[in-house]
């Protein structure tokens, strides 16, 4: 998924809309944004997604 594709625009609008839902705690918003980042990165290059998840797990 590239930044200039229609798929990215739809994905971005959906993520922003869900992120800004009222009543969500900050912790839930952070986890949602992390999951959306994994989906975005995985759409670009799925084999490197395991490396990203491993890195994020070690940093937490």
ABEGO torsion letter per residue (X at the ends): XBAABAAAAAAAAAAAAAAABBGBBAAAAAAAAAAAAAAAAAAABAAAAAAAAAAAAAAX
